[in-house]
Amino acid sequence: MSISRKIGLALTLTLAGLFLGIMGAFSSRNVSNGVFSAYQKARIDRQANAGITDFQVVPLDTDNDLDFVQFTSPEVGWVGNHYGLLYTTVDAGKTWQRRVLNVGIERSGLYFSDIHFESESVGWAIAQRYGKPGEDLCVRQGSLLRTNDGGQTWQIKFTKKCVELLRITFTAGGEGWVIGHEFIHQKEEVENRFLIMHSTDHGNAWVDISEGPNRLMIEGDGRVLDSAAGIAATGAGTASLITGNGHILDATENGTRWRPSESLALYSLIPEVKAMSDGSVTVNAGMDGSHGTAGMVARRDPKGKWRGSWFTDFWVKDALFLSNREMLAVGSLLPKDKELLLENQRQGALLLSKNDGLDWTIVFKSTDRRSVNAVALNTDGPIWVAGSRGLLVKLIHLEN
């Protein structure tokens, strides 16, 4: 093996070393409730049969990557990406129709950082406009868009410059949460602040509730160095927010009160947060590149106790907890063959664990798609995954 290939392999395995004992440093002075880092090492059985009885690859008229999939009822679902590609089904996935996002603003340079549907007709999208490299951060502009006709037309409900909007989510009762960043000019510098908004009326009115998180995350010199990464509604008027450094902030009373809880050691992985019906909070994170490949899944139970698993050969892009012990994870699987590993080969895969994330079996693996990016469970049972180059798969059954 050449020296350059040895170096490449060493870089790929860097994060495996991190898992074995390097602790991340958390600097925010007001957040000090401890850090969870006791991950168990996830074991992937590449030979086992995970119990899939049938799956169907659904053809779409695109070769673009798909970033999300969501069902709002057994019949109605959505799949698309962050660049405005959107498809919908009203017959449980038998057929899919393309929706053109008529957003009423200039499409050039828009990035749809999040799209979330409340129902067959009502949905929300974040349209984020970025400036050119080196331009003032206040060139950036974030807008909240709402559709009432299933994505055919969209109306601007909120827009602001000097912001970056990242995530939007709604509960079944019409309670909404939005997170992002606001950029503030201070003398010759531009400082970052959390931007958190909340709605109790299906998004007709939004209240800025950023003061609490910013107060908790401010440094001794008055700056906020961390950033909001994800938010999940955990109940009526309550939510959990995760930052890029793994801090967890819990909100009550419609976001007017915030408190820190035990953080997660992420080792630079990029996190997402979700909530389960029992009040549990789940986090998945991952990354891939010259510095290494890794992923994690973790769950905080209703009593506040974390349990998590760490992958050294799987880039976790999304995860779905089916129960307190059973979970699905999707992403990119590293090959076992070292030569393929050094050639940067990846396989999109869906994994299943039935014992708290310790042991995993391969449910689905693609030989010609590098990544599976999203997973969703339809209310009548089928599991849907979406991935690179237009991959959309319906998984019919998982054996118990």
N, C-alpha and C positions, 0 to 999 in steps of 0.2 A: 504494500500500500504506500502511495506517495506521501511525502510530508504534508502537502496541502490537503490531501484527503484525511490524514490523521487529525489535522487541525480542525477540519470541518466536522468530523465526528465528535471531537472534544467539545466544540461549541454546541453541537446538538444536544449533548448530554449535560450541559452546564446546570440546568434547572433540576436535574436529578440530584446533583450535589446539594443544591439549595434545600431540597426536601429533607435531606439528612441532618439538618441542624442549624441553618443560618436563620436567625431571627431578624425580621424587619424592624426598623426604628420608626416609632410613631412620635411626631414632634408636637402635635397640637396640645397646648398646655391645658386646655379645659376638658380634654377627653382622656380619661385615665382609668377605665373600668376593666383593664386587662386585655390580653390578646390571645385568641385561640390559635394554636399552631399544631395541636396533637393530631394531625391527619394520619389516617391509616393508608398504607400504600395499596392502591387499587390493582387488582390482578385480573388481567384479561385472558380468558381461555379462548384462543383462536380456533379451536377445533370443535368446541361444544355446539350442539344444536339448541338454540334458545327457545324453540317451541313455536316458531312461525308456521302456520299451516298454509298461508297463502299471502301473496303480496302482488300489487299491480303497479307498474310504472305507467304514469299518466302522461301522455304526450301533450306538450304545449308548443305553440308556434314561436318559440324563442330559444336562443342559445345563451341568453344572459343569465347571470347568477340570480338565484332567488334567496332572499334574506329573511322572510317571515312567512308564516302560515297561521291562520286563525279560523275557527268556526264559531259562529254565534248561535247556531241551532243545528240540529241533525242534518238539515238540508242546505243551509247557507254557510258558505265559507269564502275565504279570501287568501290569496297568495301574491307576493310581489317582491319588489326590492326597493332600495333607498334612492333609486334614480327615477322613480315615477312609474315603473312597470307595475301594473295591477291587473289581476284576474279575479273573477268571482264565479261561484257556482250556486245554483238554487235547487239542484237535484242531487245533493249528497256527493258531489264530485264526479258524477257521470260525464258531465260536460262543463267546460269552463269558457267564459266569455271575457274578452279583454276590455278593460275600462281605461279610457283616456282621461288623465287627470286635468280637467279644465279648471284650473285654479284661479283664474282671473288676474294673475300677475305674471311677469316675464319669467319664463321657464329656464332660460339660460343661466347656468350656474347654481340652480337650486338643488339642494340635497334634502331628501325626505327622511329625516333622522328617525322618525317613528310614525307608524300608522296603526290606529286602533279603532275597531268597530264595536259599537255598543249593541247593534241590532242589524237586521237585514237592510235597513234604510239609513240609519244614523252612524256616522263614522267621523273620526278625527285624524288629521295629519299635521305633522310639524314640517313646515317648509323653511329650511335654513339656507340663507345666502351667505357665502364666504367671499372674502376679498382675495386679491392676488397675494402671493408670498411677499412679505415685507410691508404690506399696506397696514394702515392703522386698524386696530382691532374693532374700532367703532364703525368700520365699513360693514361689519357683519350685521345681519338683520334676521330676526326670527319671527315667524308668523304661525298662528294656530288657525287651521282651516277646518271647517265642518261641512259635511254633506248630509242632506236629508233625503236624498233620492238614490241611495245605494252607490254613491261614487261617481254619478254622471256629472254633477256640478258641485262646486265647492265655494264656500263663502269665507272671507277672512273675519275671524272673531277677535283676534288680538294680533298686534304687530308692534315691534319695537326694535330700534337700532341699538348698537353696542351690546347685543346679547347673543348667546348661543343656546338654543333650546334643544334638549336631548331626548326626553322621554315624556310620554303622556299615557295615563291609564285612567280607566273609569270602573267603578263598581256597578253591580246590577241596579243599584238604587240611584244612579246618576251622579254619584260623587266623584269628582275628578281631581287628579294631581298632576302637576307639570314640574319638571326640574330642568335646570340649565345653569348657565353662568351669566353674570353681568359684568361688563368691563367698565371701570371707573378711572378717569384721568386724575392722577395725583402728581402735581408738579410735572416732572419730565417722564414719569412712568405711568403705565396702565396697569391697574391692579384688578385682580379677579375676586368676585364675590359670588356666593351661591345665589341663584334665583329660583325660588320655590313658590308655586302658586296653587291655590286650592279653590274648588267650586263645589257648591252644594245643590246646584240647580241645572245639571246637565250641561254645564259650560256656558250658560248665558251670562254669568258674571264670574270674574276671577278675582281673588283676593291675594295680594302679595304677603306671604308668610315667611319671608326670608330671614327676618331678624334673628329668630331663635337659632337656626343652624349656623349663621355667620358668627353669632356671639360665642357659640361653643367651639368653632373651628378657628377662631382668630389666634394669631401668634403673639408673642410678646412684643414684637415690633409693629403690631397693628395690621399685619397682612394676613390674608387667607391663602395659604399655599396649597391646600388640598382642593379637590373638585368633586362635585356631585356626579355619580355614575349611574344610579338606578333608584327607583322607588316602587314600592308595592303597597297597595291598600290592604290593611290587615283586619279592618272592621269599620263600623260606622264612626267616622271622624278620626280614625287612627291609621297610621302608616309607618313603614320602616324604610329608611333611606340608607344607601351604602355609598361611600366615597371611593375615589380611585385608590386610596391607601388602605381601604378595608375597614374604616370606621363605620359603625352602625349607629344611627340616630333614630330614636323612636318618637313619633309624634302622637299626641292626643289632643282632644278638644279642637278638632278641625285644624290642627297644625299650629295652634296658638301656644302650645306647650311642647317642648322637646327635651329629651334626656339621652345621654349616651349610654350604650350598653357594650357588652364585650365585643371587641373588634376581631377581625379575621386577618391572619397573616396571609397576604396575597403574593408576595415576592414579585411584584410588578405585573401580575396577571390582570386582565381587564374584566371586571365583574358585572353580573346582572343579578337582580334580586326579584323574587316572586313570593307570593303568599299562598298558604293552603287554607282550606276551609276551617280547620281547627285552630287557626291562629299561628301556626308554624311559619317561620320565614326560611326560605331556601335561597341559596346563592350558588351560581355556577360561574366559572371564570376560566380563561385560557389565553394562550398566546403561542405564536409560532414565528420562527425567524432564525437569523444567524446566531442569536444568543441562546437558542434552545427551544424546545417544544414541551409544553406541560398543560395540565388542566386540573380543575378541582370541582367538586360538588360538596355542598355542606347544607345541613338543616339545623335550625334552632327550634327546639320543641317548645310547646306552650309554657314550660317552666323556665325557659331561658338557657337550656343546656345545648351546646353545639356538638355535632358529630359530623366529621367530614372525611373525604377520601381524596387522595392526590394521585394523578396520573403522570408518568414520565414518558409515555409513548402515545399519548392521545391528546390532541388539542380540542378541548371542550368548547363548542360554540353555543350550545343550548342544552337545557336539561328539564325534565318533567318528573316530579315526584308523584307517583301513583298512590302511595301510602307512606306510612312512617318507615317502612323497610324496603319498599319496591320503588325503583326509579329507572328512568331512561336518560341516556346522554347521547348527544350527537356531535359530530365534529370530523376531524381528520386523524386517521390512524397511520402511525409510522409503520413502514414495512419491517419485517424481521430480518430480511436480507440486508446486510450492511452496505453492499454495493448500491442497491436501490436507495438506501437511506442517504448515502452521500450524493446521489443524483437528484436529491430533493423530491423523491416520489412520495405521494400521499394517496390514501384511499378514503373516500367519504364513508362514514359508518354510523350505525345506530347500535348502541349497546344497552343491555338490560342487566340490572342487579336486583336480586331478591333477598339480599342479606345486608342491608344498610350500606351498600356501596363498596363492600370488600371484594367480592367476586363478581366478574362481569362476563357475559356471553355476547357474541355478536348476533344481533337480530337481522341486520341488513348491512351489506357491504357492496360498494360500487367499484368496479375495476377500471372505470373510465371517468369518474368524477372525483376531484380532489377533496371535496368537502360536503358534508351535510350540515346546513346552517341553522335549521329550525325544526322543532317538533311540536305537534299539537295533538290533543286527544279530542276527537269528536264526542259529543254527548251520548251518542248511541253506540260507542265502542271502538270504531276504527281509529288507528293512529296514522297521522299524516306527517311526512317529513319532506322538507324542501332543501335544495342544495345548489351546487355550482352547475353552470351550463344548463339551466332550465330543468334540473332534476326535481320531479314531484312524484312521490310514492305513497300509495295507500296500503297499509298493513292490516290485513283482515282480522287476524286473531293471534293472541298470545296465550299459550297454555298456562294454566295456574300451576 
